[in-house]
Amino acid sequence: MAARNFASVKLSNALVSDARREAQVLNRSLGGQIEHWAKLGKALENAAGFSLDRVRETLEGRLKLEALSVTEQDAVFDRLGQQFDQPSDAVRAQYAAIGKRPGAVGADPEGRLARRRPDGETEPAG
């Protein structure tokens, strides 16, 4: 039997659960379902009227959103949502550093709006 190449990736539990349900309905393996969805996404990104390069240019601020097709605009908003929902470690660290500065406003441990004082403690904001 020929050797096959495989790679392990981390996927959200929600995606895996959705793929598992869909795989059962369509009589596919879990891996087969995820590969199917990946191929569909790749096909969409290469479809006529959709330019992933234009989406990237918009996300980088080099192209106005209004210059994109509706489908491309949807892709931009999807990617922005992903970035807000799952920020990188670098973005998390940057926001943590900002939150430690005097005058920074955020939530205290009880979830109330608070402002960081120069001594590092917090006080109610407002």
Backbone as JSON Lines, residues from 0, in Angstrom:
{"i":0,"aa":"M","n":[0.85,-1.19,0.0],"ca":[0.0,0.0,0.0],"c":[0.89,1.24,0.0]}
{"i":1,"aa":"A","n":[0.56,2.23,-0.8],"ca":[1.35,3.45,-0.93],"c":[1.21,4.31,0.32]}
{"i":2,"aa":"A","n":[2.28,4.96,0.7],"ca":[2.25,5.87,1.84],"c":[1.45,7.12,1.48]}
{"i":3,"aa":"R","n":[0.71,7.63,2.44],"ca":[-0.07,8.84,2.2],"c":[0.45,9.94,3.1]}
{"i":4,"aa":"N","n":[0.41,11.14,2.62],"ca":[0.85,12.29,3.41],"c":[-0.34,12.94,4.08]}
{"i":5,"aa":"F","n":[-0.23,13.16,5.38],"ca":[-1.28,13.79,6.14],"c":[-0.67,14.89,6.98]}
{"i":6,"aa":"A","n":[-1.48,15.85,7.38],"ca":[-1.06,16.91,8.27],"c":[-2.12,17.09,9.35]}
{"i":7,"aa":"S","n":[-1.69,17.41,10.53],"ca":[-2.61,17.69,11.62],"c":[-2.81,19.2,11.71]}
{"i":8,"aa":"V","n":[-4.04,19.61,11.92],"ca":[-4.37,21.02,12.09],"c":[-5.32,21.18,13.26]}
{"i":9,"aa":"K","n":[-5.33,22.36,13.86],"ca":[-6.27,22.67,14.93],"c":[-7.48,23.35,14.33]}
{"i":10,"aa":"L","n":[-8.66,22.83,14.64],"ca":[-9.91,23.41,14.16],"c":[-10.81,23.65,15.36]}
{"i":11,"aa":"S","n":[-11.68,24.63,15.25],"ca":[-12.59,24.92,16.36],"c":[-13.56,23.75,16.55]}
{"i":12,"aa":"N","n":[-13.98,23.57,17.79],"ca":[-14.95,22.52,18.09],"c":[-16.25,22.72,17.31]}
{"i":13,"aa":"A","n":[-16.64,23.98,17.13],"ca":[-17.89,24.29,16.42],"c":[-17.8,23.82,14.97]}
{"i":14,"aa":"L","n":[-16.67,24.11,14.3],"ca":[-16.51,23.68,12.92],"c":[-16.52,22.16,12.82]}
{"i":15,"aa":"V","n":[-15.8,21.49,13.71],"ca":[-15.74,20.03,13.67],"c":[-17.12,19.42,13.93]}
{"i":16,"aa":"S","n":[-17.87,19.99,14.86],"ca":[-19.22,19.49,15.13],"c":[-20.13,19.66,13.91]}
{"i":17,"aa":"D","n":[-20.06,20.84,13.29],"ca":[-20.86,21.09,12.09],"c":[-20.47,20.12,10.98]}
{"i":18,"aa":"A","n":[-19.16,19.93,10.8],"ca":[-18.69,19.03,9.74],"c":[-19.1,17.58,10.03]}
{"i":19,"aa":"R","n":[-19.06,17.19,11.28],"ca":[-19.46,15.81,11.65],"c":[-20.93,15.57,11.3]}
{"i":20,"aa":"R","n":[-21.79,16.55,11.63],"ca":[-23.23,16.41,11.31],"c":[-23.43,16.32,9.79]}
{"i":21,"aa":"E","n":[-22.78,17.23,9.07],"ca":[-22.93,17.25,7.61],"c":[-22.37,15.97,6.99]}
{"i":22,"aa":"A","n":[-21.26,15.49,7.52],"ca":[-20.64,14.27,6.99],"c":[-21.57,13.07,7.14]}
{"i":23,"aa":"Q","n":[-22.28,13.0,8.25],"ca":[-23.23,11.89,8.45],"c":[-24.36,11.95,7.42]}
{"i":24,"aa":"V","n":[-24.86,13.16,7.18],"ca":[-25.96,13.32,6.23],"c":[-25.52,12.95,4.82]}
{"i":25,"aa":"L","n":[-24.3,13.33,4.45],"ca":[-23.82,13.11,3.09],"c":[-22.95,11.86,2.95]}
{"i":26,"aa":"N","n":[-22.9,11.06,4.0],"ca":[-22.15,9.8,3.97],"c":[-20.68,10.01,3.61]}
{"i":27,"aa":"R","n":[-20.06,11.0,4.28],"ca":[-18.64,11.26,4.1],"c":[-17.93,11.05,5.44]}
{"i":28,"aa":"S","n":[-16.63,10.87,5.4],"ca":[-15.85,10.87,6.63],"c":[-15.75,12.32,7.12]}
{"i":29,"aa":"L","n":[-15.39,12.49,8.37],"ca":[-15.2,13.84,8.9],"c":[-14.12,14.57,8.1]}
{"i":30,"aa":"G","n":[-12.98,13.91,7.89],"ca":[-11.91,14.51,7.1],"c":[-12.35,14.82,5.69]}
{"i":31,"aa":"G","n":[-13.13,13.91,5.09],"ca":[-13.63,14.12,3.74],"c":[-14.54,15.34,3.66]}
{"i":32,"aa":"Q","n":[-15.36,15.54,4.7],"ca":[-16.27,16.69,4.72],"c":[-15.48,17.99,4.83]}
{"i":33,"aa":"I","n":[-14.49,18.02,5.71],"ca":[-13.69,19.23,5.88],"c":[-12.9,19.52,4.6]}
{"i":34,"aa":"E","n":[-12.35,18.48,3.97],"ca":[-11.65,18.68,2.69],"c":[-12.61,19.22,1.63]}
{"i":35,"aa":"H","n":[-13.84,18.7,1.61],"ca":[-14.85,19.16,0.66],"c":[-15.12,20.65,0.85]}
{"i":36,"aa":"W","n":[-15.33,21.06,2.11],"ca":[-15.57,22.47,2.38],"c":[-14.36,23.32,1.99]}
{"i":37,"aa":"A","n":[-13.15,22.83,2.25],"ca":[-11.95,23.58,1.88],"c":[-11.87,23.75,0.37]}
{"i":38,"aa":"K","n":[-12.21,22.71,-0.38],"ca":[-12.18,22.8,-1.84],"c":[-13.23,23.79,-2.34]}
{"i":39,"aa":"L","n":[-14.4,23.79,-1.7],"ca":[-15.43,24.76,-2.08],"c":[-14.95,26.19,-1.82]}
{"i":40,"aa":"G","n":[-14.32,26.41,-0.68],"ca":[-13.8,27.74,-0.36],"c":[-12.74,28.17,-1.36]}
{"i":41,"aa":"K","n":[-11.87,27.24,-1.72],"ca":[-10.83,27.54,-2.7],"c":[-11.46,27.88,-4.05]}
{"i":42,"aa":"A","n":[-12.47,27.11,-4.44],"ca":[-13.15,27.37,-5.71],"c":[-13.82,28.74,-5.7]}
{"i":43,"aa":"L","n":[-14.45,29.09,-4.58],"ca":[-15.1,30.4,-4.47],"c":[-14.07,31.52,-4.6]}
{"i":44,"aa":"E","n":[-12.93,31.35,-3.92],"ca":[-11.91,32.39,-3.96],"c":[-11.34,32.56,-5.37]}
{"i":45,"aa":"N","n":[-11.45,31.55,-6.2],"ca":[-10.94,31.62,-7.57],"c":[-12.03,31.83,-8.61]}
{"i":46,"aa":"A","n":[-13.26,32.04,-8.16],"ca":[-14.4,32.17,-9.07],"c":[-14.39,33.53,-9.77]}
{"i":47,"aa":"A","n":[-15.01,33.58,-10.93],"ca":[-15.17,34.83,-11.66],"c":[-15.98,35.81,-10.81]}
{"i":48,"aa":"G","n":[-15.59,37.05,-10.81],"ca":[-16.31,38.06,-10.03],"c":[-15.86,38.13,-8.59]}
{"i":49,"aa":"F","n":[-14.89,37.3,-8.23],"ca":[-14.38,37.3,-6.86],"c":[-12.87,37.27,-6.93]}
{"i":50,"aa":"S","n":[-12.23,38.21,-6.29],"ca":[-10.78,38.28,-6.29],"c":[-10.28,38.34,-4.86]}
{"i":51,"aa":"L","n":[-9.64,37.26,-4.43],"ca":[-9.08,37.25,-3.08],"c":[-8.01,38.33,-2.93]}
{"i":52,"aa":"D","n":[-7.3,38.61,-4.01],"ca":[-6.29,39.68,-3.95],"c":[-6.95,41.02,-3.63]}
{"i":53,"aa":"R","n":[-8.11,41.27,-4.21],"ca":[-8.83,42.52,-3.94],"c":[-9.32,42.56,-2.5]}
{"i":54,"aa":"V","n":[-9.75,41.42,-1.98],"ca":[-10.17,41.34,-0.58],"c":[-8.97,41.66,0.32]}
{"i":55,"aa":"R","n":[-7.82,41.07,0.03],"ca":[-6.61,41.34,0.81],"c":[-6.23,42.82,0.74]}
{"i":56,"aa":"E","n":[-6.3,43.41,-0.45],"ca":[-5.98,44.83,-0.6],"c":[-6.9,45.68,0.27]}
{"i":57,"aa":"T","n":[-8.17,45.31,0.35],"ca":[-9.12,46.05,1.16],"c":[-8.79,45.9,2.64]}
{"i":58,"aa":"L","n":[-8.49,44.67,3.08],"ca":[-8.14,44.44,4.48],"c":[-6.86,45.18,4.86]}
{"i":59,"aa":"E","n":[-5.96,45.38,3.91],"ca":[-4.72,46.1,4.15],"c":[-4.89,47.61,4.0]}
{"i":60,"aa":"G","n":[-6.09,48.06,3.62],"ca":[-6.36,49.49,3.49],"c":[-5.9,50.09,2.19]}
{"i":61,"aa":"R","n":[-5.59,49.27,1.19],"ca":[-5.11,49.79,-0.1],"c":[-6.24,49.92,-1.12]}
{"i":62,"aa":"L","n":[-7.41,49.41,-0.83],"ca":[-8.54,49.47,-1.76],"c":[-9.8,49.75,-0.95]}
{"i":63,"aa":"K","n":[-10.64,50.63,-1.46],"ca":[-11.87,50.97,-0.75],"c":[-12.88,49.84,-0.86]}
{"i":64,"aa":"L","n":[-13.63,49.64,0.21],"ca":[-14.64,48.6,0.27],"c":[-15.65,48.75,-0.86]}
{"i":65,"aa":"E","n":[-15.98,49.98,-1.2],"ca":[-16.98,50.25,-2.24],"c":[-16.53,49.75,-3.61]}
{"i":66,"aa":"A","n":[-15.24,49.52,-3.78],"ca":[-14.73,49.06,-5.08],"c":[-14.93,47.56,-5.28]}
{"i":67,"aa":"L","n":[-15.36,46.86,-4.24],"ca":[-15.53,45.41,-4.3],"c":[-16.94,45.03,-4.7]}
{"i":68,"aa":"S","n":[-17.06,43.83,-5.27],"ca":[-18.39,43.27,-5.54],"c":[-19.04,42.92,-4.2]}
{"i":69,"aa":"V","n":[-20.32,42.66,-4.21],"ca":[-21.04,42.29,-2.99],"c":[-20.43,41.02,-2.39]}
{"i":70,"aa":"T","n":[-20.09,40.06,-3.22],"ca":[-19.49,38.81,-2.75],"c":[-18.14,39.08,-2.09]}
{"i":71,"aa":"E","n":[-17.34,39.95,-2.7],"ca":[-16.04,40.3,-2.12],"c":[-16.21,41.05,-0.8]}
{"i":72,"aa":"Q","n":[-17.21,41.94,-0.74],"ca":[-17.48,42.65,0.5],"c":[-17.86,41.68,1.62]}
{"i":73,"aa":"D","n":[-18.68,40.69,1.29],"ca":[-19.05,39.66,2.27],"c":[-17.81,38.95,2.8]}
{"i":74,"aa":"A","n":[-16.87,38.65,1.91],"ca":[-15.63,37.98,2.31],"c":[-14.81,38.86,3.25]}
{"i":75,"aa":"V","n":[-14.76,40.17,2.95],"ca":[-14.03,41.09,3.82],"c":[-14.65,41.09,5.21]}
{"i":76,"aa":"F","n":[-15.97,41.21,5.29],"ca":[-16.63,41.24,6.59],"c":[-16.47,39.92,7.33]}
{"i":77,"aa":"D","n":[-16.5,38.8,6.62],"ca":[-16.27,37.5,7.26],"c":[-14.89,37.43,7.87]}
{"i":78,"aa":"R","n":[-13.89,37.89,7.12],"ca":[-12.51,37.85,7.62],"c":[-12.31,38.82,8.78]}
{"i":79,"aa":"L","n":[-12.93,39.99,8.71],"ca":[-12.83,40.92,9.83],"c":[-13.46,40.31,11.08]}
{"i":80,"aa":"G","n":[-14.61,39.68,10.9],"ca":[-15.27,39.02,12.04],"c":[-14.39,37.95,12.65]}
{"i":81,"aa":"Q","n":[-13.71,37.17,11.82],"ca":[-12.81,36.15,12.32],"c":[-11.67,36.77,13.11]}
{"i":82,"aa":"Q","n":[-11.15,37.89,12.62],"ca":[-10.05,38.54,13.32],"c":[-10.5,39.09,14.68]}
{"i":83,"aa":"F","n":[-11.74,39.55,14.77],"ca":[-12.25,40.03,16.06],"c":[-12.54,38.87,16.99]}
{"i":84,"aa":"D","n":[-13.09,37.79,16.45],"ca":[-13.44,36.64,17.28],"c":[-12.22,35.85,17.74]}
{"i":85,"aa":"Q","n":[-11.18,35.82,16.92],"ca":[-9.99,35.03,17.23],"c":[-8.73,35.85,16.97]}
{"i":86,"aa":"P","n":[-8.47,36.87,17.81],"ca":[-7.29,37.7,17.57],"c":[-6.01,36.9,17.79]}
{"i":87,"aa":"S","n":[-4.97,37.28,17.09],"ca":[-3.68,36.6,17.23],"c":[-3.09,36.89,18.61]}
{"i":88,"aa":"D","n":[-2.1,36.09,18.99],"ca":[-1.41,36.31,20.26],"c":[-0.77,37.69,20.3]}
{"i":89,"aa":"A","n":[-0.24,38.15,19.16],"ca":[0.38,39.47,19.1],"c":[-0.65,40.57,19.36]}
{"i":90,"aa":"V","n":[-1.84,40.43,18.79],"ca":[-2.89,41.44,19.01],"c":[-3.35,41.4,20.46]}
{"i":91,"aa":"R","n":[-3.52,40.21,21.01],"ca":[-3.91,40.1,22.44],"c":[-2.87,40.78,23.33]}
{"i":92,"aa":"A","n":[-1.59,40.54,23.05],"ca":[-0.52,41.13,23.86],"c":[-0.52,42.65,23.74]}
{"i":93,"aa":"Q","n":[-0.77,43.14,22.52],"ca":[-0.8,44.58,22.3],"c":[-1.95,45.22,23.09]}
{"i":94,"aa":"Y","n":[-3.13,44.62,23.07],"ca":[-4.25,45.17,23.83],"c":[-4.01,45.06,25.33]}
{"i":95,"aa":"A","n":[-3.36,43.99,25.78],"ca":[-3.04,43.85,27.2],"c":[-2.1,44.97,27.64]}
{"i":96,"aa":"A","n":[-1.11,45.3,26.8],"ca":[-0.18,46.38,27.13],"c":[-0.91,47.72,27.18]}
{"i":97,"aa":"I","n":[-1.81,47.96,26.25],"ca":[-2.59,49.2,26.25],"c":[-3.44,49.28,27.52]}
{"i":98,"aa":"G","n":[-4.02,48.15,27.9],"ca":[-4.88,48.13,29.09],"c":[-4.16,48.4,30.39]}
{"i":99,"aa":"K","n":[-2.83,48.27,30.41],"ca":[-2.04,48.53,31.62],"c":[-1.63,49.99,31.75]}
{"i":100,"aa":"R","n":[-1.85,50.77,30.7],"ca":[-1.45,52.18,30.74],"c":[-2.4,52.99,31.62]}
{"i":101,"aa":"P","n":[-1.86,53.99,32.32],"ca":[-2.74,54.88,33.09],"c":[-3.77,55.54,32.17]}
{"i":102,"aa":"G","n":[-5.0,55.6,32.63],"ca":[-6.07,56.21,31.86],"c":[-6.83,55.24,30.98]}
{"i":103,"aa":"A","n":[-6.3,54.01,30.83],"ca":[-6.98,53.02,29.99],"c":[-8.33,52.66,30.61]}
{"i":104,"aa":"V","n":[-9.31,52.46,29.76],"ca":[-10.65,52.11,30.22],"c":[-10.97,50.71,29.74]}
{"i":105,"aa":"G","n":[-11.57,49.92,30.63],"ca":[-11.96,48.54,30.3],"c":[-12.85,48.0,31.38]}
{"i":106,"aa":"A","n":[-12.97,46.7,31.45],"ca":[-13.82,46.06,32.44],"c":[-12.96,45.63,33.63]}
{"i":107,"aa":"D","n":[-13.5,45.82,34.84],"ca":[-12.82,45.31,36.03],"c":[-13.18,43.83,36.19]}
{"i":108,"aa":"P","n":[-12.62,43.14,37.18],"ca":[-12.91,41.71,37.33],"c":[-14.4,41.36,37.47]}
{"i":109,"aa":"E","n":[-15.2,42.33,37.91],"ca":[-16.65,42.1,38.03],"c":[-17.41,42.49,36.77]}
{"i":110,"aa":"G","n":[-16.7,42.94,35.74],"ca":[-17.33,43.28,34.47],"c":[-17.83,44.71,34.39]}
{"i":111,"aa":"R","n":[-17.53,45.52,35.39],"ca":[-17.96,46.93,35.38],"c":[-16.93,47.78,34.65]}
{"i":112,"aa":"L","n":[-17.37,48.88,34.07],"ca":[-16.49,49.8,33.37],"c":[-15.53,50.44,34.38]}
{"i":113,"aa":"A","n":[-14.22,50.35,34.09],"ca":[-13.22,50.87,35.03],"c":[-12.11,51.57,34.26]}
{"i":114,"aa":"R","n":[-11.42,52.48,34.98],"ca":[-10.3,53.23,34.41],"c":[-9.04,52.87,35.23]}
{"i":115,"aa":"R","n":[-7.91,52.71,34.52],"ca":[-6.63,52.39,35.16],"c":[-6.02,53.68,35.71]}
{"i":116,"aa":"R","n":[-5.68,53.67,37.02],"ca":[-5.04,54.82,37.65],"c":[-3.53,54.74,37.45]}
{"i":117,"aa":"P","n":[-2.81,55.84,37.67],"ca":[-1.35,55.81,37.52],"c":[-0.66,54.8,38.41]}
{"i":118,"aa":"D","n":[-1.27,54.47,39.57],"ca":[-0.64,53.48,40.46],"c":[-0.91,52.04,40.02]}
{"i":119,"aa":"G","n":[-1.64,51.87,38.9],"ca":[-1.91,50.54,38.36],"c":[-3.24,49.94,38.81]}
{"i":120,"aa":"E","n":[-3.83,50.49,39.84],"ca":[-5.14,50.02,40.3],"c":[-6.23,50.56,39.38]}
{"i":121,"aa":"T","n":[-7.44,50.05,39.54],"ca":[-8.56,50.53,38.74],"c":[-9.58,51.22,39.62]}
{"i":122,"aa":"E","n":[-10.35,52.12,39.02],"ca":[-11.44,52.8,39.69],"c":[-12.63,52.85,38.72]}
{"i":123,"aa":"P","n":[-13.83,52.98,39.25],"ca":[-14.98,53.05,38.36],"c":[-14.83,54.19,37.36]}
{"i":124,"aa":"A","n":[-15.13,53.91,36.12],"ca":[-15.06,54.95,35.09],"c":[-16.39,55.66,35.02]}
{"i":125,"aa":"G","n":[-16.32,56.91,34.67],"ca":[-17.56,57.61,34.45],"c":[-17.69,58.78,35.28]}
